[in-house]
Amino acid sequence: MKIPFNKPYFTGKEPFYVAQCAFTGELSGNGTYTQKCHDFFESRYGFQKALLTSSCTDALEMAALLSEVGPGDQVIMPSFTFVSTANAFALRGADIVFADIGEDIPNIDPDKLEALITEKTKALVVVHYAGLAVDMDRIMDIAGRHNLFVVEDAAHAIDSYYKERPLGSIGHVGTFSFHETKNIIAGEGGLLTVNDESLIERAEILWEKGTNRAAFSRGEVNKYEWVDLGSSYLPSDMTAAFLYSQLQHLGEIQEKRLHIWQKYHEELAETKNQGLIYYPDTPSYATQNGSMFYFLANSDKQRKKILEYLKKNGILAVFHYLPLHESKYFEGKHDGRDLPNTREYSSRIVRLPFYVELADTEIEVIGDRVRSIV
Ligand SMILES: *Cc1c(COP(=O)(O)O)cnc(C)c1O
C-alpha cells in the first residue's frame, strides 16, 4: 500500500475551460474567466474587491506595496509561516519582527503582540494556520489602537470563518493560495482581497503593471498610462479558467475535505485525550476548513520515529516551517528573543496525507499506524 501526502483533485472540466481560452483567443489576464472568478469570490464571501494573482506570494507582495512600508518600518508577523509571508515585506526594505505563536494554537499570539509594537511598527501580518482563524477581534483592536495595516495571510483559509465572517474579509487586505497543495487549485495561483474601499483603485493599478488599464478596459478613462508603481501580478485567463472549474465544485470539495478532517479526528481523538499526541480544539470563534490534518508528537525524536515508521508502511507524512527567525537569510537580523512555541511546533509537527480521494479505509489504516507507533 502506498499513500502519498498530496494528490491534486480535478473536477474534470479544467481542460475544457482552458481549451475554451485557446479557441476564443482570450489568453492574457483580466479576461472572461478572471471576471467570473472575481464575481464568485465577491458574491460568495462579500470581499469588497477580489483580484486574482499568479500566486499567494504575488498577493502578499501587493499587500506589502499597499501597506506602504519601507526601510525603517517594522512589520510584525509569526515566525511559524511560509517564507513568502516575510519575503514580501523584506523586499520593500522593512524590518521583520517575528512574533511567537500560541501554545494551544499555532497562530500569532495576541497576548504577546502589544509588547513588540514600537512607533516604527506599520503593519501586522497574521496567518490563519490550517484554516483556523486568528482571534481577529483582538487583532483589529490592537491594530486600531496603534494604527497598523493588517494583512490576513489566508493561504490555508479558503471557506473558513471567524464568528461567521469569512477569513480574508476582516483585515485591510487578505491573501489566498491556489497552489496545487491547497484546497482549491490552479497549479500556481492566488487571490488578493481588498476590504478597505480606499485601497481598491491603487490595488488594481499595482496589479496591472502600475497602469490604469483596468479602468481603461471598463471605459472609465480613454487611454491607459503609467500612474504608479506596479508589476504583472495578474494571471493568464487560462489559470483563471482552471480555477473556475474548481470554484464551481467548491461546495463538494469542501464537504469531502471536512469529512476527511472529521474522520482523522475520530481516529485520533482518544490518542489525543490520552496525551500521546496533541492538536488544537476548534475555538468557538473559528471553523475547520479541511486544509490539513496535523498533530504534535511529544518530542522531535519521537516525530522522527513516527515519520520513519509511517514511511516504512507506505504512508507519506511530512512536516514544515523551519522557524523563519532562525533561517539562514535572517541570521544576524533577529533580536535574540526565544520563540518557544514556534520551536515546539516546528520540531514536533506531523502532517498526515490529505487529499479529496483519500478513502475512509485508508484513514483508518493511517490512524491505526499512528496509534501503534505513539
Ligand atoms: C502556500 C502558502 C503561501 C504561498 O502560496 P503560493 O501560492 O505558493 O505563493 C503563503 N503563505 C502561506 C501560509 C502558505 O501556506
The ligand as an SDF file (V2000), in Angstrom:
LIG
                    3D

 15 15  0  0  0  0  0  0  0  0999 V2000
    1.2430   28.2270    0.4310 C   0  0  0  0  0  0  0  0  0  0  0  0
    1.4750   29.4360    1.2750 C   0  0  0  0  0  0  0  0  0  0  0  0
    1.9090   30.6620    0.7430 C   0  0  0  0  0  0  0  0  0  0  0  0
    2.3750   30.8050   -0.6760 C   0  0  0  0  0  0  0  0  0  0  0  0
    1.4530   30.4600   -1.6230 O   0  0  0  0  0  0  0  0  0  0  0  0
    1.8610   30.4290   -3.1590 P   0  0  0  0  0  0  0  0  0  0  0  0
    0.5440   30.4710   -3.8480 O   0  0  0  0  0  0  0  0  0  0  0  0
    2.5970   29.1380   -3.3670 O   0  0  0  0  0  0  0  0  0  0  0  0
    2.7070   31.6020   -3.4460 O   0  0  0  0  0  0  0  0  0  0  0  0
    1.9840   31.7580    1.5790 C   0  0  0  0  0  0  0  0  0  0  0  0
    1.6700   31.6790    2.8770 N   0  0  0  0  0  0  0  0  0  0  0  0
    1.2790   30.5120    3.4350 C   0  0  0  0  0  0  0  0  0  0  0  0
    0.9170   30.4900    4.8960 C   0  0  0  0  0  0  0  0  0  0  0  0
    1.1980   29.3530    2.6530 C   0  0  0  0  0  0  0  0  0  0  0  0
    0.8430   28.1940    3.2140 O   0  0  0  0  0  0  0  0  0  0  0  0
  1  2  1  0
  2  3  1  0
  2 14  2  0
  3  4  1  0
  3 10  2  0
  4  5  1  0
  5  6  1  0
  6  7  2  0
  6  8  1  0
  6  9  1  0
 10 11  1  0
 11 12  2  0
 12 13  1  0
 12 14  1  0
 14 15  1  0
M  END
$$$$
